Amino acid sequence: MITLEDVINNNTVKSYVNKADDFLGIIGYTEHGERHAKRVAHTAQRILSELEKPERIVTLGGISGFLHDIGNVVNRKYHAQTGAALVHSILSSMGMPVQDISEVIGAIGNHHEEDGIPVSDVGAALILSDKSDVHRSRVRNPEFVKFDIHDRVNYATTQSVLDVNQDDTKIIFNLTIDTTIAAVMEYFEIFLSRMIISRRAAVFLGCKFEMIINNIKVI
């Protein structure tokens, strides 16, 4: 069985993930490299594990998380669908069973908030883990944050944690935002569509979605 470690250590995957991040840096996007890929992978695995999903689904969640942004090596536009096609080729060459590949590419192809929707447990966990990675460490040029609202909101976010409350079947997104850098309203101004798809993903997993910013429940 192909594992997350197998995928992370695959040379083709490494090249695509790093080059995709290079291209996004050139056009001014936040970090989408190995740091983001590993965080999303591990968060997706944690969500599925804490919700007591089968071990293989947990593994596929991690693999989907690490590979989800690989389509940016082609173009930012439609990167989810392009990435799914690339991942199909890569995982096929690694010998992954077709049933597992289908789970992964379906999740990746539906992870983007503009044109995606949760279609599986793997896909829902991927959406939640991807959208929860908001943090100042993703900003490439901190000295220029005042010029771009996306960079400013990310840089203002000093902590972002996604928790699963099994007792109350809640998925809770907890943020700490430095309001001297960006207002809380600015977060919703640019990330509202991400919160909508996150709520849908939580519901798909049989959970309620809550969001806490600076110790205040806002959703």
BAKE-788915 format. One line per 8 residues: their letters; for each residue x, y, z of N, C-alpha, C, O. Coordinates in Angstrom, 2 decimals. Example, Ala and Ser with C-alpha at 12.3 -4.5 7.8 and 13.67 -1.06 7.14 Angstrom:
REM BAKE-788915
as = 13.19 -5.69 7.80 12.30 -4.50 7.80 13.20 -3.30 7.80 14.24 -3.32 8.46; 12.85 -2.25 7.08 13.67 -1.06 7.14 12.90 0.03 7.87 13.41 1.14 8.04
REM end
This chain:
REM BAKE-788915
mitledvi = 0.84 -1.20 0.00 0.00 0.00 0.00 0.88 1.26 0.00 1.86 1.34 0.74; 0.52 2.22 -0.83 1.25 3.48 -0.89 0.94 4.30 0.38 -0.22 4.43 0.76; 1.96 4.82 1.00 1.79 5.61 2.22 2.06 7.09 1.94 2.57 7.45 0.88; 1.72 7.94 2.90 2.03 9.37 2.79 3.52 9.58 2.66 3.96 10.43 1.88; 4.31 8.83 3.40 5.77 8.97 3.34 6.29 8.62 1.94 7.21 9.27 1.44; 5.71 7.59 1.32 6.10 7.24 -0.05 5.88 8.41 -1.00 6.72 8.70 -1.85; 4.75 9.09 -0.84 4.41 10.21 -1.72 5.33 11.39 -1.45 5.84 12.00 -2.38; 5.55 11.72 -0.19 6.41 12.85 0.16 7.82 12.65 -0.39 8.47 13.62 -0.81
nnntvksy = 8.30 11.42 -0.39 9.68 11.14 -0.81 9.82 10.87 -2.30 10.92 10.63 -2.79; 8.70 10.90 -3.04 8.76 10.66 -4.48 9.39 11.85 -5.19 8.98 12.99 -4.96; 10.38 11.61 -6.03 11.13 12.70 -6.67 10.27 13.55 -7.59 10.44 14.77 -7.65; 9.36 12.92 -8.31 8.47 13.68 -9.19 7.58 14.60 -8.39 7.39 15.77 -8.74; 7.04 14.08 -7.31 6.19 14.89 -6.44 6.98 16.06 -5.87 6.50 17.20 -5.89; 8.18 15.81 -5.37 9.01 16.87 -4.82 9.24 17.98 -5.83 9.12 19.16 -5.52; 9.57 17.59 -7.06 9.85 18.56 -8.12 8.63 19.41 -8.44 8.73 20.63 -8.57; 7.47 18.77 -8.57 6.25 19.49 -8.91 5.82 20.43 -7.78 5.46 21.58 -8.04
vnkaddfl = 5.85 19.94 -6.55 5.43 20.76 -5.41 6.32 22.00 -5.29 5.83 23.11 -5.10; 7.62 21.80 -5.40 8.55 22.93 -5.26 8.45 23.91 -6.42 8.48 25.12 -6.21; 8.32 23.39 -7.64 8.22 24.27 -8.79 6.89 25.03 -8.79 6.84 26.20 -9.16; 5.81 24.37 -8.38 4.51 25.04 -8.28 4.60 26.21 -7.31 4.06 27.29 -7.56; 5.28 26.00 -6.19 5.44 27.06 -5.21 6.29 28.20 -5.76 6.01 29.37 -5.50; 7.32 27.86 -6.52 8.15 28.89 -7.16 7.31 29.76 -8.09 7.41 30.98 -8.06; 6.47 29.12 -8.90 5.64 29.86 -9.85 4.67 30.79 -9.12 4.47 31.93 -9.53; 4.06 30.29 -8.04 3.12 31.11 -7.28 3.82 32.29 -6.63 3.25 33.38 -6.50
giigyteh = 5.07 32.08 -6.21 5.85 33.17 -5.63 6.08 34.27 -6.64 6.04 35.46 -6.30; 6.33 33.89 -7.88 6.58 34.87 -8.93 5.36 35.75 -9.18 5.50 36.95 -9.44; 4.16 35.16 -9.09 2.95 35.95 -9.35 2.36 36.55 -8.06 1.29 37.16 -8.09; 3.08 36.38 -6.93 2.71 37.10 -5.73 1.83 36.38 -4.74 1.27 37.01 -3.84; 1.68 35.06 -4.88 0.84 34.31 -3.94 1.63 33.92 -2.69 2.86 33.87 -2.69; 0.87 33.63 -1.62 1.48 33.15 -0.39 2.09 31.77 -0.59 1.88 31.12 -1.62; 2.84 31.33 0.39 3.54 30.03 0.32 2.58 28.87 0.13 1.60 28.72 0.86; 2.89 28.04 -0.88 2.11 26.83 -1.16 3.05 25.63 -1.35 2.73 24.70 -2.09
gerhakrv = 4.19 25.65 -0.68 5.20 24.61 -0.86 5.06 23.46 0.10 3.96 23.11 0.53; 6.21 22.85 0.45 6.20 21.65 1.28 5.66 21.93 2.69 5.02 21.06 3.28; 5.91 23.11 3.23 5.37 23.41 4.55 3.85 23.34 4.55 3.25 22.68 5.40; 3.23 24.02 3.59 1.77 24.01 3.48 1.27 22.60 3.18 0.30 22.15 3.78; 1.92 21.91 2.26 1.48 20.57 1.87 1.52 19.61 3.06 0.59 18.83 3.25; 2.59 19.66 3.84 2.70 18.76 4.99 1.69 19.11 6.08 1.11 18.23 6.70; 1.49 20.39 6.30 0.52 20.78 7.32 -0.89 20.31 6.94 -1.61 19.76 7.77; -1.26 20.53 5.69 -2.59 20.12 5.24 -2.72 18.60 5.32 -3.76 18.08 5.74
ahtaqril = -1.68 17.88 4.92 -1.69 16.42 4.98 -1.92 15.92 6.41 -2.77 15.07 6.64; -1.16 16.44 7.34 -1.24 15.96 8.72 -2.55 16.39 9.39 -3.10 15.65 10.21; -3.05 17.58 9.05 -4.32 18.02 9.62 -5.46 17.17 9.10 -6.36 16.79 9.85; -5.44 16.86 7.80 -6.49 16.01 7.22 -6.48 14.63 7.87 -7.54 14.08 8.18; -5.31 14.07 8.09 -5.20 12.77 8.75 -5.76 12.85 10.18 -6.45 11.94 10.63; -5.45 13.93 10.88 -5.91 14.07 12.25 -7.43 14.17 12.32 -8.05 13.55 13.18; -8.02 14.93 11.43 -9.48 15.06 11.39 -10.13 13.70 11.21 -11.04 13.33 11.95; -9.66 12.96 10.21 -10.25 11.66 9.89 -10.01 10.65 11.00 -10.88 9.82 11.30
selekper = -8.84 10.71 11.59 -8.52 9.78 12.67 -9.40 10.05 13.90 -9.92 9.12 14.50; -9.55 11.33 14.26 -10.34 11.68 15.44 -11.83 11.40 15.23 -12.57 11.21 16.19; -12.26 11.37 13.97 -13.64 11.01 13.67 -13.78 9.50 13.45 -14.83 9.01 13.06; -12.69 8.78 13.72 -12.66 7.32 13.70 -13.00 6.73 12.33 -13.73 5.74 12.23; -12.47 7.34 11.29 -12.62 6.80 9.95 -11.62 5.65 9.75 -10.63 5.57 10.48; -11.86 4.76 8.78 -10.95 3.63 8.55 -9.52 4.09 8.28 -9.30 5.17 7.74; -8.58 3.26 8.65 -7.17 3.61 8.55 -6.77 4.01 7.12 -6.01 4.95 6.93; -7.30 3.28 6.13 -6.93 3.59 4.75 -7.47 4.95 4.34 -6.80 5.68 3.60
ivtlggis = -8.65 5.31 4.80 -9.21 6.63 4.50 -8.35 7.72 5.14 -8.13 8.78 4.54; -7.86 7.46 6.34 -6.95 8.41 7.01 -5.70 8.62 6.15 -5.25 9.75 5.95; -5.14 7.52 5.66 -3.94 7.60 4.82 -4.21 8.38 3.53 -3.41 9.23 3.13; -5.33 8.09 2.89 -5.67 8.78 1.64 -5.93 10.26 1.88 -5.67 11.09 1.01; -6.44 10.59 3.07 -6.60 12.00 3.42 -5.26 12.71 3.47 -5.12 13.84 2.99; -4.27 12.04 4.05 -2.94 12.63 4.11 -2.31 12.78 2.74 -1.70 13.81 2.44; -2.46 11.77 1.91 -1.91 11.83 0.55 -2.58 12.94 -0.26 -1.90 13.69 -0.96; -3.89 13.03 -0.15 -4.62 14.11 -0.85 -4.15 15.47 -0.37 -3.98 16.39 -1.16
gflhdign = -3.95 15.58 0.94 -3.50 16.85 1.50 -2.14 17.28 0.97 -1.93 18.45 0.66; -1.23 16.34 0.88 0.11 16.71 0.42 0.11 17.09 -1.06 0.89 17.93 -1.48; -0.76 16.46 -1.85 -0.74 16.65 -3.30 -1.73 17.69 -3.81 -1.76 17.97 -5.00; -2.55 18.27 -2.94 -3.71 19.01 -3.42 -3.39 20.23 -4.27 -4.20 20.61 -5.12; -2.25 20.87 -4.07 -1.93 22.09 -4.82 -0.94 21.87 -5.96 -0.40 22.83 -6.50; -0.70 20.64 -6.31 0.33 20.34 -7.31 -0.02 20.90 -8.69 0.86 21.12 -9.51; -1.32 21.12 -8.95 -1.75 21.66 -10.23 -1.28 23.07 -10.49 -1.32 23.54 -11.63; -0.82 23.77 -9.44 -0.28 25.12 -9.64 0.98 25.12 -10.49 1.41 26.17 -10.95
vvnrkyha = 1.57 23.96 -10.70 2.74 23.89 -11.58 2.34 24.16 -13.03 3.19 24.50 -13.85; 1.05 24.01 -13.33 0.55 24.29 -14.68 -0.03 25.70 -14.75 0.36 26.50 -15.60; -0.96 26.00 -13.83 -1.58 27.32 -13.80 -2.39 27.42 -12.51 -2.91 26.42 -12.03; -2.50 28.62 -11.96 -3.32 28.80 -10.77 -4.80 28.54 -11.08 -5.53 27.99 -10.26; -5.22 28.96 -12.27 -6.61 28.76 -12.67 -6.86 27.28 -12.92 -6.09 26.61 -13.61; -7.94 26.78 -12.36 -8.32 25.36 -12.47 -7.23 24.43 -11.94 -7.07 23.30 -12.42; -6.48 24.91 -10.93 -5.38 24.08 -10.43 -5.86 22.82 -9.74 -5.13 21.83 -9.67; -7.09 22.84 -9.23 -7.62 21.64 -8.58 -7.82 20.51 -9.59 -7.43 19.37 -9.35
qtgaalvh = -8.43 20.86 -10.72 -8.69 19.85 -11.74 -7.41 19.41 -12.45 -7.22 18.22 -12.72; -6.54 20.37 -12.74 -5.26 20.03 -13.36 -4.44 19.15 -12.43 -3.80 18.19 -12.86; -4.47 19.50 -11.15 -3.73 18.71 -10.16 -4.25 17.29 -10.08 -3.46 16.35 -9.96; -5.57 17.12 -10.14 -6.15 15.78 -10.10 -5.63 14.92 -11.25 -5.33 13.74 -11.07; -5.54 15.53 -12.44 -5.04 14.78 -13.60 -3.57 14.40 -13.42 -3.17 13.28 -13.74; -2.76 15.34 -12.90 -1.35 15.04 -12.66 -1.19 13.94 -11.61 -0.37 13.04 -11.76; -1.98 14.04 -10.56 -1.89 13.07 -9.46 -2.30 11.68 -9.94 -1.71 10.69 -9.52; -3.29 11.61 -10.81 -3.68 10.31 -11.37 -2.48 9.63 -12.02 -2.24 8.44 -11.81
silssmgm = -1.74 10.40 -12.81 -0.57 9.85 -13.50 0.52 9.42 -12.52 1.10 8.34 -12.66; 0.77 10.26 -11.53 1.84 9.97 -10.56 1.51 8.74 -9.73 2.34 7.84 -9.59; 0.30 8.70 -9.18 -0.06 7.58 -8.31 -0.20 6.27 -9.09 0.06 5.19 -8.56; -0.62 6.37 -10.35 -0.68 5.18 -11.20 0.72 4.60 -11.39 0.91 3.39 -11.32; 1.67 5.47 -11.64 3.05 5.02 -11.85 3.65 4.44 -10.58 4.59 3.64 -10.64; 3.12 4.84 -9.42 3.59 4.30 -8.14 2.90 2.99 -7.77 3.27 2.33 -6.80; 1.89 2.63 -8.56 1.22 1.36 -8.33 0.05 1.40 -7.37 -0.35 0.36 -6.84; -0.52 2.58 -7.14 -1.67 2.68 -6.25 -2.90 2.08 -6.93 -3.11 2.30 -8.13
pvqdisev = -3.74 1.33 -6.20 -4.97 0.77 -6.76 -5.91 1.86 -7.28 -5.96 2.96 -6.72; -6.65 1.55 -8.33 -7.54 2.52 -8.95 -8.57 3.07 -7.96 -8.89 4.25 -8.00; -9.09 2.22 -7.09 -10.08 2.68 -6.12 -9.51 3.75 -5.22 -10.20 4.73 -4.90; -8.27 3.59 -4.79 -7.63 4.59 -3.94 -7.34 5.87 -4.72 -7.52 6.97 -4.21; -6.88 5.71 -5.96 -6.62 6.88 -6.81 -7.89 7.70 -6.99 -7.86 8.93 -6.96; -9.00 7.01 -7.18 -10.28 7.71 -7.37 -10.63 8.57 -6.15 -11.11 9.69 -6.30; -10.38 8.05 -4.96 -10.64 8.82 -3.75 -9.78 10.08 -3.72 -10.26 11.16 -3.39; -8.52 9.93 -4.06 -7.58 11.05 -3.98 -7.89 12.12 -5.02 -7.97 13.30 -4.68
igaignhh = -8.08 11.72 -6.28 -8.29 12.73 -7.32 -9.66 13.40 -7.19 -9.82 14.56 -7.55; -10.64 12.66 -6.66 -11.94 13.29 -6.41 -11.85 14.35 -5.34 -12.48 15.40 -5.44; -11.06 14.09 -4.30 -10.85 15.07 -3.24 -10.10 16.29 -3.75 -10.51 17.42 -3.49; -9.02 16.07 -4.47 -8.21 17.17 -4.99 -9.00 18.01 -5.98 -8.94 19.24 -5.94; -9.73 17.36 -6.86 -10.48 18.09 -7.88 -11.60 18.94 -7.32 -12.14 19.79 -8.03; -11.97 18.72 -6.06 -13.08 19.45 -5.45 -12.67 20.27 -4.23 -13.53 20.67 -3.45; -11.38 20.53 -4.05 -10.96 21.21 -2.82 -11.03 22.72 -2.89 -11.05 23.38 -1.85; -11.08 23.30 -4.10 -11.01 24.76 -4.22 -12.38 25.38 -4.01 -13.38 24.89 -4.53
eedgipvs = -12.42 26.46 -3.23 -13.69 27.05 -2.83 -14.49 27.62 -4.00 -15.71 27.74 -3.90; -13.84 27.99 -5.09 -14.54 28.61 -6.20 -15.37 27.63 -7.01 -16.39 28.00 -7.59; -14.95 26.38 -7.06 -15.67 25.43 -7.92 -15.72 24.02 -7.32 -16.03 23.06 -8.03; -15.43 23.89 -6.03 -15.41 22.58 -5.41 -16.56 22.36 -4.45 -17.28 23.30 -4.09; -16.73 21.11 -4.05 -17.76 20.73 -3.10 -17.32 19.43 -2.45 -16.73 18.59 -3.13; -17.59 19.22 -1.15 -17.19 17.96 -0.53 -17.96 16.78 -1.13 -19.19 16.78 -1.16; -17.21 15.80 -1.61 -17.83 14.64 -2.26 -17.51 13.34 -1.53 -18.02 12.28 -1.90; -16.68 13.41 -0.50 -16.26 12.21 0.23 -15.69 12.65 1.58 -15.44 13.83 1.80
dvgaalil = -15.48 11.67 2.47 -14.84 11.99 3.75 -13.43 12.53 3.51 -13.00 13.48 4.18; -12.72 11.93 2.58 -11.36 12.40 2.25 -11.41 13.83 1.74 -10.62 14.68 2.15; -12.35 14.10 0.84 -12.47 15.44 0.27 -12.86 16.48 1.31 -12.33 17.60 1.30; -13.76 16.12 2.21 -14.20 17.06 3.25 -13.05 17.40 4.20 -12.87 18.56 4.57; -12.28 16.39 4.59 -11.14 16.62 5.47 -10.08 17.48 4.77 -9.45 18.32 5.41; -9.89 17.27 3.48 -8.94 18.07 2.72 -9.36 19.54 2.70 -8.54 20.42 2.93; -10.62 19.79 2.44 -11.12 21.16 2.41 -10.87 21.85 3.75 -10.32 22.95 3.78; -11.25 21.21 4.83 -11.10 21.81 6.16 -9.64 22.07 6.50 -9.30 23.13 7.04
sdksdvhr = -8.78 21.13 6.20 -7.37 21.29 6.54 -6.70 22.36 5.68 -5.85 23.11 6.17; -7.08 22.45 4.41 -6.50 23.45 3.52 -6.91 24.86 3.93 -6.07 25.75 4.04; -8.21 25.05 4.17 -8.70 26.39 4.47 -8.29 26.88 5.86 -8.36 28.07 6.15; -7.87 25.96 6.72 -7.47 26.36 8.07 -6.01 26.81 8.16 -5.57 27.27 9.21; -5.27 26.68 7.08 -3.86 27.08 7.12 -3.72 28.56 6.76 -3.31 28.91 5.65; -4.06 29.39 7.71 -3.90 30.84 7.58 -2.91 31.26 8.65 -3.17 31.07 9.84; -1.79 31.83 8.24 -0.76 32.16 9.24 0.29 33.06 8.62 0.53 33.01 7.41; 0.91 33.88 9.44 1.91 34.82 8.94 3.13 34.15 8.32 3.83 34.76 7.52
srvrnpef = 3.38 32.88 8.69 4.53 32.19 8.11 4.38 31.96 6.61 5.36 31.65 5.93; 3.17 32.10 6.08 2.94 31.89 4.65 3.25 33.14 3.82 3.31 33.07 2.59; 3.44 34.28 4.49 3.69 35.53 3.78 5.16 35.59 3.38 6.05 35.43 4.22; 5.41 35.81 2.11 6.79 35.77 1.60 7.54 37.08 1.86 8.74 37.06 2.11; 6.84 38.20 1.81 7.51 39.50 1.96 6.81 40.34 3.02 6.02 41.22 2.69; 7.09 40.07 4.31 6.39 40.77 5.40 6.48 42.29 5.31 5.57 42.98 5.77; 7.56 42.82 4.74 7.71 44.27 4.70 6.72 44.92 3.72 6.54 46.14 3.74; 6.06 44.11 2.88 5.13 44.66 1.91 3.67 44.34 2.22 2.80 44.55 1.38
vkfdihdr = 3.40 43.83 3.43 2.05 43.36 3.73 1.00 44.47 3.63 -0.17 44.19 3.34; 1.39 45.69 3.86 0.41 46.78 3.84 -0.16 47.02 2.44 -1.17 47.71 2.30; 0.49 46.47 1.41 0.04 46.73 0.06 -0.98 45.71 -0.45 -1.62 45.94 -1.47; -1.15 44.58 0.25 -2.03 43.52 -0.25 -2.85 42.96 0.89 -2.30 42.55 1.91; -4.17 42.94 0.73 -5.04 42.51 1.81 -4.84 41.04 2.16 -4.93 40.68 3.33; -4.57 40.18 1.17 -4.35 38.76 1.45 -3.11 38.56 2.32 -3.14 37.81 3.29; -2.02 39.23 1.95 -0.80 39.13 2.75 -1.03 39.72 4.14 -0.55 39.17 5.13; -1.75 40.83 4.19 -1.96 41.50 5.48 -2.76 40.62 6.44 -2.42 40.52 7.62
vnyattqs = -3.83 39.98 5.93 -4.65 39.11 6.79 -3.85 37.90 7.24 -3.92 37.52 8.41; -3.11 37.28 6.33 -2.29 36.14 6.72 -1.24 36.55 7.74 -1.01 35.84 8.72; -0.61 37.70 7.52 0.44 38.14 8.44 -0.12 38.51 9.80 0.55 38.36 10.82; -1.36 38.99 9.82 -1.99 39.36 11.08 -2.38 38.14 11.91 -2.59 38.25 13.12; -2.49 36.98 11.26 -2.91 35.76 11.96 -1.70 35.11 12.62 -0.83 34.56 11.96; -1.67 35.18 13.94 -0.53 34.66 14.69 -0.72 33.22 15.15 0.23 32.55 15.54; -1.98 32.75 15.12 -2.25 31.36 15.49 -3.51 30.88 14.77 -4.51 31.61 14.71; -3.46 29.68 14.24 -4.64 29.08 13.62 -4.64 27.59 13.95 -3.70 26.88 13.62
vldvnqdd = -5.71 27.15 14.60 -5.81 25.76 15.06 -7.17 25.21 14.67 -8.19 25.86 14.87; -7.18 24.00 14.13 -8.43 23.31 13.81 -8.58 22.14 14.77 -7.75 21.24 14.80; -9.65 22.17 15.56 -9.90 21.13 16.56 -11.15 20.34 16.22 -12.09 20.86 15.64; -11.14 19.06 16.60 -12.31 18.21 16.46 -12.82 17.89 17.86 -12.11 17.30 18.68; -14.06 18.29 18.13 -14.69 17.99 19.41 -15.63 16.81 19.19 -16.75 16.98 18.71; -15.17 15.61 19.55 -15.95 14.40 19.30 -17.22 14.35 20.15 -18.25 13.85 19.69; -17.16 14.86 21.36 -18.32 14.80 22.25 -19.50 15.57 21.69 -20.64 15.11 21.76; -19.23 16.76 21.14 -20.29 17.61 20.60 -20.36 17.55 19.07 -21.11 18.30 18.45
tkiifnlt = -19.57 16.66 18.48 -19.46 16.54 17.01 -19.32 17.92 16.36 -20.11 18.31 15.50; -18.30 18.63 16.80 -18.01 19.95 16.25 -16.60 19.98 15.68 -15.68 19.33 16.19; -16.45 20.73 14.62 -15.12 21.06 14.11 -14.95 22.56 14.32 -15.73 23.36 13.81; -13.93 22.92 15.08 -13.77 24.29 15.54 -12.49 24.89 14.97 -11.40 24.35 15.16; -12.63 26.01 14.27 -11.50 26.74 13.71 -11.23 27.92 14.63 -12.06 28.83 14.76; -10.06 27.91 15.26 -9.72 28.90 16.27 -8.56 29.77 15.77 -7.46 29.28 15.54; -8.83 31.07 15.62 -7.84 32.00 15.09 -7.48 33.07 16.10 -8.32 33.51 16.89; -6.22 33.49 16.08 -5.80 34.68 16.81 -5.30 35.68 15.78 -4.34 35.42 15.05
idttiaav = -5.95 36.84 15.72 -5.61 37.86 14.73 -5.15 39.13 15.43 -5.82 39.63 16.34; -4.01 39.65 15.00 -3.51 40.92 15.50 -4.27 42.04 14.79 -3.99 42.34 13.63; -5.22 42.64 15.48 -6.08 43.64 14.85 -5.39 44.97 14.61 -5.99 45.87 14.00; -4.15 45.12 15.06 -3.39 46.32 14.71 -2.85 46.21 13.29 -2.41 47.21 12.71; -2.87 44.99 12.75 -2.39 44.77 11.39 -3.54 44.61 10.41 -3.51 45.17 9.31; -4.57 43.85 10.81 -5.74 43.65 9.95 -6.98 43.51 10.82 -6.93 42.91 11.89; -8.08 44.07 10.36 -9.34 43.97 11.08 -9.95 42.59 10.86 -9.74 41.97 9.82; -10.71 42.13 11.84 -11.39 40.84 11.70 -12.28 40.84 10.47 -12.37 39.82 9.77
meyfeifl = -12.95 41.96 10.19 -13.82 42.05 9.02 -13.07 41.80 7.72 -13.65 41.28 6.77; -11.79 42.16 7.68 -11.02 41.93 6.47 -10.83 40.44 6.20 -10.76 40.01 5.06; -10.76 39.66 7.29 -10.67 38.21 7.12 -11.89 37.70 6.36 -11.75 36.95 5.40; -13.07 38.11 6.79 -14.29 37.64 6.13 -14.44 38.24 4.73 -15.02 37.61 3.85; -13.91 39.43 4.54 -13.98 40.07 3.24 -13.32 39.22 2.16 -13.84 39.13 1.04; -12.20 38.60 2.47 -11.48 37.83 1.45 -11.65 36.32 1.59 -11.39 35.58 0.64; -12.08 35.85 2.78 -12.13 34.40 3.00 -13.54 33.86 3.24 -13.68 32.72 3.69; -14.57 34.65 2.96 -15.93 34.18 3.21 -16.25 32.89 2.45 -16.85 31.98 3.02
srmiisrr = -15.84 32.81 1.19 -16.13 31.61 0.40 -15.42 30.39 0.99 -15.92 29.27 0.88; -14.27 30.59 1.61 -13.57 29.48 2.25 -14.32 28.99 3.49 -14.36 27.79 3.76; -14.92 29.90 4.21 -15.67 29.50 5.39 -16.96 28.78 5.01 -17.40 27.86 5.71; -17.56 29.18 3.90 -18.79 28.52 3.43 -18.49 27.07 3.05 -19.23 26.17 3.45; -17.43 26.85 2.28 -17.11 25.47 1.88 -16.62 24.65 3.08 -16.81 23.44 3.12; -15.99 25.32 4.05 -15.57 24.63 5.27 -16.78 24.15 6.07 -16.79 23.03 6.59; -17.79 24.99 6.16 -19.01 24.58 6.86 -19.66 23.39 6.17 -20.11 22.45 6.83; -19.70 23.42 4.84 -20.27 22.31 4.08 -19.48 21.02 4.31 -20.04 19.93 4.40
aavflgck = -18.16 21.16 4.39 -17.31 19.99 4.63 -17.56 19.40 6.01 -17.63 18.18 6.16; -17.70 20.26 7.00 -17.97 19.79 8.37 -19.31 19.05 8.41 -19.41 17.98 9.02; -20.32 19.61 7.76 -21.64 18.97 7.72 -21.55 17.62 7.03 -22.18 16.66 7.47; -20.77 17.54 5.96 -20.59 16.27 5.25 -20.05 15.20 6.19 -20.42 14.03 6.11; -19.17 15.62 7.08 -18.57 14.69 8.04 -19.46 14.45 9.27 -19.07 13.76 10.21; -20.66 15.02 9.23 -21.59 14.83 10.34 -21.31 15.73 11.53 -21.69 15.40 12.66; -20.66 16.86 11.29 -20.28 17.77 12.37 -20.84 19.17 12.14 -21.24 19.53 11.03; -20.86 19.95 13.20 -21.15 21.37 13.11 -19.83 22.11 12.95 -18.79 21.66 13.44
femiinni = -19.87 23.25 12.27 -18.67 24.06 12.08 -18.76 25.31 12.94 -19.74 26.04 12.87; -17.74 25.54 13.74 -17.67 26.75 14.55 -16.35 27.47 14.27 -15.34 26.85 13.96; -16.41 28.78 14.41 -15.21 29.59 14.22 -15.08 30.56 15.37 -16.03 31.25 15.73; -13.88 30.60 15.96 -13.59 31.48 17.08 -12.42 32.38 16.69 -11.36 31.89 16.30; -12.61 33.68 16.80 -11.54 34.63 16.50 -11.29 35.47 17.74 -12.19 36.13 18.26; -10.06 35.44 18.20 -9.66 36.19 19.41 -10.60 35.89 20.59 -11.05 36.79 21.30; -10.87 34.59 20.76 -11.68 34.07 21.88 -13.16 34.45 21.81 -13.89 34.31 22.79; -13.61 34.92 20.65 -15.02 35.25 20.46 -15.60 34.37 19.36 -15.05 34.30 18.26
kvi = -16.70 33.69 19.65 -17.34 32.84 18.65 -18.02 33.72 17.61 -18.86 34.56 17.94; -17.64 33.54 16.34 -18.22 34.36 15.27 -19.10 33.55 14.32 -19.91 34.12 13.58; -18.94 32.23 14.34 -19.79 31.33 13.54 -20.19 30.17 14.43 -20.91 29.28 13.98
REM end
